Amino acid sequence: MTLWAGGAVAALLGLLTLGTLAAVALRAGGSVLLSVADLSALRFTLEQAALSAALSVSLAVPVARALARRRFPGRRWLVALMGAPFLLPVIVAVFGLLALFGRHGLLNAGLALLGLPGVSIYGLHGVVLAHVFFNLPLAVRLLLQGWRAIPAERFRLAAALGFSPADVARLIERPMLRAVLPGATLAIFLVCLTSFAVALTLGGGPAATTVELAIYQAFRFDFDLGRAALLAGIQFVLCGGATLIAFRVGLPATEAPGLDRPVERWDAGAPLLRLQDAVLITLAALFLMIPLGLVAVDGVPGLLALPAPVWLSALRSLGVAVASSALCGGMALALALARTASGRAAFDLAGMLPLVASPLVLGTGLFLLVNPVADPAFWALPVTALVNAAMALPFALRALQPALDRIEATHGRLADSLGLTGWARLRLLILPRLRGPLGFALGLAAALSMGDLGVIAIFAGPGGATLPLQVYRLMGAYRMAQASGAALLLLGLSLGLFWLFDRGGRGDADA
Amino acid sequence: MKVSLIAAGFCALASFAQAETPTLTIYTYDSFIADWGPGPAVKKAFEPICHCTLNFVGTGDGAALLSRIKLEGARTKADVVLGLDTSLTADAEATGLFAPHGTLPKMDLPVAWTDPDFVPFDWGWFAFVYDKTKVPVPPTSFTELAKTDLKVVIEDPRSSTPGLGLLYWVKDAYGDKAGEVWKSLAHNILTVTPSWDEAYGLFTKGEADMVLSYTTSPAYHLIEEKDATKAAAMFTEGHYMQVEVAAKLKASPNQALADQFLAFMLTDAFQSVIPETNWMYPAVTPKDGLPDGFDMYRPTKSLLYSADEAKTLRDGALAEWQAALSK
């Protein structure tokens, strides 16, 4: 039963990603070759994705550790707000970054005041900076889930044994990271692999061409479906390779049950350690919050002058987000349960597929599949909800899978001996203990679905515009102030949704 | 069960409504049908005349519009496609899906119009737009621009029609020397964006000194924002044009209605909406003339390749551009 549900979800994901790719490839026919430009695009894509993932994760570890062992007023808000960069329409986040790091941004203004030469954000370093801005918060959140999962008893035992912070890191934290880091790194690497607008805009020129842009060009200007499908296929192969490596490196954490006591960190009391954590948290908060603050300030005037259709789009987007979140939660749970029950990596792989699917190929392929049987415009919003759910699934899985494995490792034998199976096991054992990660996953899915433009453009009918689409429409009509206002609205709604779901999942627990 | 009954009833009703009034389906780019675009006004003006329902379908931008038609092929539901431009028409023509237009009225285009299928509905000149308070002395040509340290943001010709327009502009003005001109401009190019929206956004946020846009862009700021600081730099090489066109599909079952729409497109009711919604020059100047600000910039020389020339030159010009800027 578990395997059936998981298998059905995996099949759906396969259809959405590989199936749409096949639809495009079949439509094209014939054979194609890669050009020299494609190869250099491939090299640049891999380079920036690897750098971005490595940097995001290595910065996230100390920040997440600092957040995990400190309690301070506003911590909960800080953690919630950290999700924001990931949720913004790409171009709005880029504007926020430029207000800080751009030619006339705060940083260069400060340097000029000090009589120092300015710095330019444009180039590979700018692309990586932007990707770290987007993904560092995600990595921190995923790692925090890992820290939360360490039973309080371990820290109690560590304190009783007189562990130093270094001992805690070696014996408690490192094994946890070994289990969580590969998946998180992989997810970010794959997100950056399909980056397109950020890479081009901050890359400073055609040298910063990614594979996704090459796909875009193949579609839009050459209408060379074969080449588009080939390039998208290469992305899938890269994804598969990276996923296999990540699974080789990753080790499942050895689990011992805990009693869900509140975590007390006796090891983190030293003043120097407090100072170090304070500095880390402050720096991360500044790096993430200043650009967001500038986006917000920029958006306030426009927010008051938003035309009525934009508010309607906001409602529409909220509906899509909630539907998509429910879909994503259900699919992620089914996949994770099947993975835990069967131990088959195929379910992991299926869950990663949406990350590397080129949105353009996916949209076009779906269009080719839907168009002969139904009116695409009529199905625009349901398709958007489904695709967004699939796109958020890999992140939801990263939160759910480790938690579920842990539940089975710690309580599975007891449940087995009690004959607790099927629905009862899900209702009495798994869901209550999965509440936190599930809330986080649902919130993330809802928020991602609010922000993602995804495939809606090719399906959009008259009047079916979602909020991100309206942001672009406003920008396209010179209405930059209103676009900033609409972006602020989008940011607020995404964060609100995320906060609601995440809060619901946490109950009274603080983390 | 109840829901499906309601749905069935709704569908039946909808098909009754359809049987009474014919529907004309027009594929267009997304910003045309935005609530602040020309679409709503055009629909309101045309429906009482044609006694039909005008159904606009948005498909992203102009290039996406053509991809969509190619994807759907002869089975497309579109009766009319509106919003391709002259860099795309040769490709569109080659699909064999479009039908010739009838005789056209006298139009106000700076170039002669001979295309048998596509009917222009608006046009504009590409230009670099700048802020007079920040750039007191604008460059007067590409070569002058190359001598300055001004930072411009341009659109990528591989993903954006203005970007492609700039490619043709330099090619048309400099021919075989286009590659060298791009090399000399490399230090001016702050960055390349996927589409016009991002580029113009970077400019209005103060990140770039100049942006590739249209000579009519300053008119938007003047009319809508009462802001007279934005200006278009006039280049001695002349200015490349963008002409936006529409055409009907051969396979459309609504040939007469499609013809009626294309004729309506060049009348005052349609054309007078264009300047202040699409911010382009109408193909036929309305009888009340153009809004203020539309006469600020009149390049003395207009550049435009024929559809076939544009198609032949594209890949070579793109390679030159890429080679010059990929360092």
Contacts between the chains, C-beta under 8 A, distances in Angstrom:
chain1	res1	chain2	res2	distance
A	27	B	71	7.8
A	37	B	322	6.9
A	40	B	326	7.9
A	91	B	197	7.1
A	91	B	198	5.2
A	91	B	201	6.6
A	94	B	198	7.6
A	95	B	201	6.4
A	95	B	202	7.9
A	95	B	205	5.8
A	98	B	202	7.3
A	98	B	205	6.7
A	98	B	207	5.4
A	99	B	205	7.2
A	102	B	205	7.8
A	102	B	207	4.9
A	103	B	151	6.8
A	103	B	190	7.3
A	103	B	207	5.7
A	103	B	208	7.7
A	104	B	206	5.1
A	104	B	207	6.6
A	122	B	190	6.6
A	122	B	191	5.2
A	196	B	194	6.9
A	197	B	193	7.8
A	197	B	194	5.2
A	197	B	198	7.0
A	200	B	156	6.3
A	200	B	191	8.0
A	200	B	192	6.2
A	200	B	193	6.7
A	200	B	194	5.5
A	201	B	191	5.9
A	201	B	192	7.7
A	201	B	193	5.1
A	201	B	194	7.1
A	201	B	198	5.9
A	201	B	202	7.8
A	202	B	191	7.0
A	203	B	191	7.4
A	204	B	189	7.8
A	204	B	190	7.3
A	204	B	191	4.7
A	204	B	192	7.4
A	205	B	186	7.9
A	205	B	189	6.4
A	205	B	191	6.7
A	205	B	192	5.3
A	205	B	325	4.7
A	205	B	326	6.8
A	206	B	156	7.1
A	206	B	158	8.0
A	206	B	192	6.4
A	206	B	321	7.3
A	206	B	322	4.9
A	206	B	325	5.2
A	206	B	326	5.1
A	207	B	325	7.2
A	207	B	326	4.3
A	207	B	327	6.7
A	213	B	156	7.6
A	213	B	158	6.8
A	213	B	159	6.8
A	213	B	194	7.4
A	216	B	158	7.3
A	216	B	159	5.5
A	216	B	194	7.7
A	217	B	158	4.1
A	217	B	159	6.5
A	219	B	67	5.9
A	220	B	63	4.2
A	220	B	64	6.3
A	220	B	67	5.8
A	220	B	158	8.0
A	220	B	159	6.4
A	221	B	63	6.1
A	221	B	158	6.0
A	221	B	159	7.6
A	221	B	164	7.7
A	223	B	66	7.4
A	223	B	67	5.9
A	223	B	70	5.3
A	223	B	91	7.3
A	307	B	35	6.3
A	307	B	36	6.9
A	309	B	35	4.3
A	364	B	67	7.9
A	364	B	71	6.9
A	367	B	71	6.6
A	368	B	71	6.7
A	371	B	71	7.6
A	371	B	72	6.7
A	375	B	77	7.9
A	377	B	57	6.1
A	457	B	30	7.1
A	457	B	59	7.6
A	457	B	60	4.5
A	457	B	64	6.9
A	458	B	59	6.8
A	458	B	60	6.5
A	458	B	64	7.0
A	458	B	68	7.0
A	460	B	30	6.8
A	460	B	58	5.1
A	460	B	59	7.4
A	460	B	60	7.8
A	461	B	57	6.1
A	461	B	58	7.4
A	462	B	33	6.0
A	462	B	55	6.8
A	462	B	56	5.2
A	462	B	57	6.6
A	462	B	58	6.9
A	465	B	34	7.8
A	469	B	30	7.6
A	470	B	34	8.0
A	472	B	30	7.9
A	472	B	197	5.9
A	473	B	30	6.3
A	473	B	31	5.8
A	473	B	34	4.3
A	473	B	37	7.9
A	474	B	34	7.9
A	474	B	36	7.9
A	475	B	197	4.0
A	475	B	198	7.8
A	475	B	200	7.3
A	475	B	201	5.8
A	476	B	30	7.4
A	476	B	31	4.4
A	476	B	34	7.6
A	476	B	196	7.0
A	476	B	197	5.0
A	477	B	31	5.8
A	477	B	34	6.1
A	477	B	36	5.5
A	477	B	37	6.6
A	478	B	200	7.1
A	478	B	217	7.4
A	478	B	220	4.8
A	478	B	221	7.8
A	478	B	224	7.2
A	478	B	279	6.8
A	479	B	36	7.0
A	480	B	200	7.5
A	480	B	201	6.0
A	480	B	204	4.8
A	480	B	205	7.8
A	483	B	201	7.6
